[in-house]
């Protein structure tokens, strides 16, 4: 085990990290809700997890670019109201930086070592994020060039956070 991970393990046991996932829309499908609940349970031993759902806007069929920007702006206002000044904000964006699971774990570990005790991950709606939310980000993360349903993205993010904590703590995980 590297010294960095060993140091972080002591910090995580002493000062548990607060992690918020701020997401546009509700998880409607029962199988996604079950997966989210499972990862919430698994993560409870590593961090204090809170999921904040902000209302999504209905996008009319054939919406103009101006209408889409207005929709993102309204959703963005709701997101911004939930972002804390003292939190480290990570937005999920296709244009963000791609990390493998080990690098993601190292980033979370490094943030903990730096004294960042509150992380907020942001998942936008079907049209993406308002530029004000993107500009507020301390780090922009991309999981893929592909587009995923935001309900599924919540599950993927939770699984990767869980995997990161397993890596940080030197616990087995599937490669």
matplotlib code that plots the C-alpha trace (Angstrom):
import matplotlib.pyplot as plt

x = [0.0, 1.3, 1.9, -0.6, -3.4, -2.3, -2.4, -5.8, -7.2, -6.4, -8.0, -11.1, -11.5, -11.1, -12.9, -15.5, -16.0, -19.3, -20.4, -23.4, -24.7, -26.8, -28.9, -31.5, -34.7, -35.9, -35.0, -38.2, -37.2, -37.4, -34.3, -32.3, -33.7, -32.7, -29.2, -28.9, -30.1, -27.6, -24.7, -26.0, -25.9, -22.4, -21.0, -22.3, -19.2, -16.9, -18.6, -21.7, -23.7, -26.6, -28.5, -30.2, -32.7, -33.6, -36.7, -36.2, -37.8, -39.9, -38.3, -40.9, -40.7, -38.5, -37.3, -35.2, -31.6, -32.8, -35.5, -33.0, -30.7, -33.6, -34.4, -30.7, -30.7, -33.7, -32.3, -28.9, -30.5, -31.8, -28.4, -26.6, -28.9, -27.6, -23.8, -21.9, -19.2, -16.9, -17.5, -15.2, -17.6, -17.1, -19.4, -20.0, -19.6, -18.7, -16.0, -14.5, -11.3, -11.5, -10.0, -9.6, -10.8, -7.4, -6.8, -10.3, -9.5, -6.2, -8.0, -10.5, -7.7, -5.6, -8.6, -9.0, -5.4, -5.7, -8.4, -11.4, -14.1, -17.1, -17.4, -20.4, -20.9, -23.3, -25.3, -27.2, -30.5, -31.1, -29.8, -26.6, -25.5, -26.0, -22.7, -22.8, -22.8, -19.9, -17.9, -18.5, -16.8, -13.5, -13.1, -15.0, -15.2, -16.2, -17.0, -17.2, -17.7, -21.0, -24.3, -25.9, -29.4, -29.0, -30.7, -28.1, -25.3, -26.2, -25.7, -22.4, -21.1, -22.1, -20.4, -17.2, -17.2, -17.7, -14.9, -12.6, -13.1, -12.4, -9.1, -8.2, -8.7, -6.7, -9.8, -10.5, -12.4, -13.0, -10.7]
y = [0.0, 3.4, 6.0, 8.3, 5.8, 4.8, 8.5, 9.0, 5.9, 7.4, 10.7, 8.9, 7.1, 10.3, 12.7, 11.0, 12.7, 14.2, 13.5, 15.0, 13.9, 16.7, 15.4, 16.8, 14.7, 11.7, 8.1, 6.6, 3.0, 0.6, -1.3, 2.0, 2.9, -0.5, -0.1, 3.4, 2.1, -0.7, 1.6, 4.1, 1.2, 0.0, 3.6, 4.3, 2.8, 5.1, 8.4, 10.5, 10.3, 12.6, 12.6, 15.8, 15.7, 19.0, 19.3, 18.8, 20.8, 19.3, 19.8, 20.4, 18.4, 20.3, 22.9, 25.6, 26.2, 29.3, 27.2, 24.5, 27.2, 28.5, 25.0, 24.4, 27.9, 27.0, 23.6, 25.3, 27.7, 24.8, 23.1, 26.3, 26.8, 23.5, 24.1, 25.0, 27.6, 25.4, 22.2, 20.8, 20.6, 17.9, 18.1, 15.2, 16.4, 14.8, 17.4, 16.6, 14.7, 10.9, 8.9, 5.2, 3.8, 3.9, 7.5, 8.4, 6.8, 8.6, 11.9, 11.3, 10.2, 13.3, 15.6, 14.0, 14.5, 18.1, 18.6, 18.7, 17.2, 17.9, 16.8, 17.6, 15.7, 17.2, 15.3, 17.5, 16.9, 15.5, 18.7, 18.8, 21.5, 25.3, 27.1, 28.7, 25.3, 24.2, 27.3, 26.7, 23.2, 22.6, 19.6, 18.3, 14.6, 12.5, 8.8, 8.4, 10.2, 8.3, 9.7, 7.8, 8.3, 10.5, 7.8, 5.2, 7.8, 8.1, 4.3, 4.4, 7.3, 5.6, 2.4, 4.3, 6.1, 2.8, 1.2, 4.2, 3.7, 0.0, 0.9, 3.6, 1.2, -1.6, -3.8, -6.2, -5.0, -6.4, -5.1]
z = [0.0, -0.9, 1.8, 0.2, 0.6, 4.1, 5.2, 3.6, 5.3, 8.7, 7.7, 6.4, 9.7, 11.7, 9.5, 7.3, 3.9, 3.1, -0.5, -2.1, -5.5, -6.9, -9.8, -12.1, -12.0, -10.1, -10.5, -11.9, -12.7, -9.8, -10.8, -10.8, -7.4, -6.0, -7.3, -5.8, -2.5, -2.5, -3.1, -0.5, 2.0, 0.9, 1.0, 4.5, 6.0, 4.0, 3.7, 4.6, 1.4, 0.5, -2.8, -3.8, -6.6, -8.2, -10.5, -14.2, -16.9, -19.6, -23.0, -25.7, -28.9, -31.4, -28.8, -30.3, -29.1, -27.2, -25.4, -24.5, -23.0, -20.9, -19.7, -18.7, -17.0, -14.9, -14.0, -13.4, -10.9, -8.9, -8.9, -7.9, -4.9, -3.6, -4.2, -1.0, -1.1, 1.0, -1.1, -3.9, -6.9, -9.5, -12.6, -14.9, -18.4, -21.7, -22.2, -18.8, -18.0, -18.2, -15.4, -14.9, -11.6, -9.9, -10.9, -9.7, -6.3, -6.2, -6.9, -4.1, -1.8, -2.6, -1.9, 1.5, 2.3, 1.2, 3.8, 1.4, 3.5, 1.4, -2.3, -4.4, -7.7, -10.2, -12.8, -15.2, -17.0, -20.5, -22.1, -20.0, -17.6, -17.6, -18.3, -14.8, -13.2, -15.4, -14.6, -10.8, -11.1, -9.4, -11.6, -14.7, -14.9, -18.0, -17.8, -21.6, -24.9, -25.0, -23.6, -20.7, -19.2, -16.2, -14.0, -15.0, -14.6, -11.0, -10.5, -12.4, -10.3, -7.0, -8.1, -9.0, -5.7, -3.9, -5.9, -5.2, -1.4, -1.7, -3.6, -1.1, 1.8, 0.2, 0.0, -2.9, -5.9, -9.3, -12.0]

ax = plt.figure().add_subplot(projection="3d")
ax.plot(x, y, z, "-o")
ax.set_aspect("equal")
plt.show()
